[in-house]
Each structure stands twice: as structure tokens, then as C-alpha cells.
Amino acid sequence: MDQETLGSIVLLAFVTLLSVVQNAFFAYKLEHESKHCNGKGFQRQGSSSFDRVYTANQNCGHTYPTFLAVLWCAGLLCSQAPAAFAGLMYLFVRQKYFVGYLGERTQSTPGYLFGKRIILFLFLMSVAGILNYYLIFFFGSDFEIHIKTITSAISPLLLIP
């Protein structure tokens, strides 16, 4: 793989690998809670603390494919740096959601809502990249610089709760 191609995906690959480590952490917490509550291997029935860990893990796992799809689409079709930044923010928010869910379930709500906003941002970046491709294809107009400028300017706004 040449350096130019590698340079255009290295941040996305980093965020993806970081998300794998986070998934391993979630699995570890689930296994630990299962052994702590049941004294045996993994079993579905357990205490309410096990049920919270299990549900938090399942909820994070259900949104994971969507996150990966919009992360890579946004990074490849639009702009890598803002997509990677949004991906890092999503991982932080997902961690906050998971830990919040282990306490009171209402503590996880801000992480959930913030995560939805980040997924929407990545989705809109992907759509903008696709639209730009078709504008180039049909009309010869390239708005890539404008789209990258806008997404780079908007991505820090994701930090606002």
C-alpha cells in the first residue's frame, strides 16, 4: 500500500482499532460481572448488576456496525480528520454511556443522546461526500474544499452538550 493511500485512512484505522479495544473492555466487564455474581462461567441469569452490564454491552453492540459504517463512509467520501475526531468523540460518549448504565439508568441518557448526534454528523458527512461525487460526475463542480472546511469547522461543535 502506498503512503498516500495509507495517509488517507490511518486515522480511521486508529479509531477502529481503539473501538476494538473498547469492545474488549466491555466484554471483560461482562465476563467479570458474570463470574462475580454467579461464581461460574457466563450465564444470562444473574443479579441486577449483571443485568445492567449485560444490557449496556448489548446496547453498545447493536450500534457498533452503524458507527463503523458511517465512520468509514464519512472518512473516505468526505474528510478523514473530522470523521476521526467525531469517531473519537463517539467512543468517549459510548464509554460514558456504558459506565452510566452500570449506575442508574438515567445516568446513561446524556451519553445516548450525544452518541445519536455524532452518528447523525457522520451520516451527513457521508451524504455530503456522495453528493459532491455526483456533482463532479454530472456537472463538473467540485465542492470538496468547501465541504472539508465546513466539516472541519463544525466538528468541534460536537463538544457542546
Secondary structure as UniProt FT lines:
FT   HELIX           3..38
FT   HELIX           48..77
FT   HELIX           80..102
FT   HELIX           105..108
FT   HELIX           109..139
FT   HELIX           144..154
FT   HELIX           155..159
//
